[in-house]
Amino acid sequence: MPGGAAMPGGRPRGRRAAGGWVPCAALALGWALAAALGAPPPHRCRPDAALLPPPLRRLAGAALLRAAVPRLRGGWSPCQLYRYRPGPGTGTGPGTGPGSGSGAARPNGTGPCTRGWHYALPAAGLRSNLVTQWDLVCASRWKVPLEQTTHLLGWTLGSVAAGLACDRLGRRPAFVASLVLAVPLGLSVALAVDYVMALVTRLLFGAALAGAFLSLYVARLELCDPPHRLAVTTVAGFFWIAGELLLPALALLCREWRVLQGAVTLVLALLAACWWCPALLPESPRWLLATRQLERARRALAESGGADDGSCGQRSLLAELEALSEGSPQPRYHAVCEIFGTRVIWKNGGILGFTAFIGAGIRHCFTRNLAPHLPQFFYSYFVLVGTEAVACAFVCLTAERFGRRAVLLLCTVLTGISSLLLLALTQYLLDLIVLTLSVVGITASHAVAMLSIFFASEVLPTVVRGAGLGLIVGASFVGKAAAPITAIPNSRGFFLHHVVFASFAILAVLSIMLLPESQGCSLPQSLQDGEGQRRPPLFRRPPREDHLPLLASQRAACPPRDYSRLAASTKRVLGPPGAPRAT
């Protein structure tokens, strides 16, 4: 773990960190449900004896299947049945059927299924899912990517709405409200009576999960000091991955999609039942101080053990609280529209939202190359989750050592190169090379999306961090939502999707150079702090031999923003207005 094997601050900080880690596994279960509920199992048409000529209607078993369903190279036709024309004879023997003698009835073409489908179950460990429940195959196959896109748009809307609520109501109220809303919405998904109801409830369920994820992310970050922000966030990422790994086992245990949805909702209900426990997610003292809510800040620091915590971050918060308490400031909230009136904050947020969009959207360009090599659901699912774990470990080991901007630039370059090579040379490369480039691209693109969100949370000011991060996280889900559209039948959008995102990745490489560096810096509190961030050189220049410390520039890459202790001391020395000065 970068910065040390254990976090300073003792048990209070450990409890706060654990409270921000455990809910990630429950939220990951809700996120990973989409993969299991929409997994299309292999299927074929059920034979319809009414379409067969009278001599063939007495067939059964394999003979009826051969007479009714066309045979393809990979198995039986998934969406077609034979149509027959009467032959000159009546053939009644067992050999009657397609390809039999000249006197037998012969197929006159094919047509759509008339008696439903036979599914090769279980699919993703389930005996039923949304596909088998409402026959979302063949002519209705487009409804599966529509449901997936709608669910991701729900995550987008939930991120934006929760970000606004975080900056107005607080991190903890937004988290608790989102978690409480997720329980009835999850039950509504499990009790859906038709496809439209499932579509709407899945959208709202995704929005509630996104709200809980975003508010938890922001609060957890603001409770950490600079050396441990990345480590705590990375551990939370591993808890998220653990939740994704639990889903296949839970699916094998539940077997039915409604039971699985209910089990995940039960986990969220148990988590929501602990809303009264401050250790689950305490309110952020940093946000309370930034918005000048002094009484709530005192209570939050007392609940989190701030008085006994000797860390520099807690001391600075206590000093700032002491400085502000000498006046009577009124709570002051900031709207997300104020971001668009800034220059540096708007630039940083726009670039990081762009890179998060690219990292999330380009991933589908690589995962499609894995499908021929990993035909089974569990193989592809575990490979994708494994690449997420590798990306988390890589970011944790490098971003604290080399800086956020340099690692983000490296991962974006790897993503763009892998994408361009696959786009131009796939038909000329060996399968092993295509597979390797795809795995590298998946890992790098996930690192880009994850690091972009974390980087944005460090450079956005506290007063608008929730709303700004909600827009950036929403941009990443919009990128993910573009992928299911390319899976619609008769869609030619995959090549265009790949070209557009590969071009965007190259453009993002140039944009990242304009970002500041947040490694080791304290979080900006106000809009003025956010506007004061400057772009340092990407590579540090070696010191010159005639370097004179007394003449060196005193401007650092991270401008000091903690003047609270100096302000408090000055006010105590000067005293109230009109009082005699100390001599």
Secondary structure, DSSP 8 states (H G I E B T S, - for coil): -TT-SS-TTHHHHHHHHHHHHHHHHHHHHHHHHHHHHT----EEE---GGGS-GGGTT--HHHHHHHHS-EETTEE-SSEEEEEE--SS---STT-STT--TTS-EEEEEEE-SS-EEE-S-BTTBSB-HHHHTT-SGGGTTHHHHHHHHHHHHHHHHHHHHHHHHHHH-HHHHHHHHHHHHHHHHHHHHT--SHHHHHHHHHHHHHHHHHHHHHHHHHHHHTS-GGGHHHHHHHHHHHHHHHHHHHHHHHHHH-BHHHHHHHHHHHHHHHHTTTT-TTTS---HHHHHHTT-HHHHHHHHHHTTTTT---HHHHHHHHHHHHHTTS--------GGGGGG-SHHHHHHHHHHHHHHHHHHTHHHHHHHHTTT--SHHHHHHHHHHHHHHHHHHHHHHHHHH-HHHHHHHHHHHHHHHHHHHHHHGGGS-HHHHHHHHHHHHHHHHHHHHHHHHHHHHHS-GGGHHHHHHHHHHHHHHHHHHHHHTTSTT--HHHHHHHHHHHHHHHHHHHHTT----TT-----SHHHHHT-----SS-----TT--GGGS----SS-----HHHHHHHHHHH-STTS----
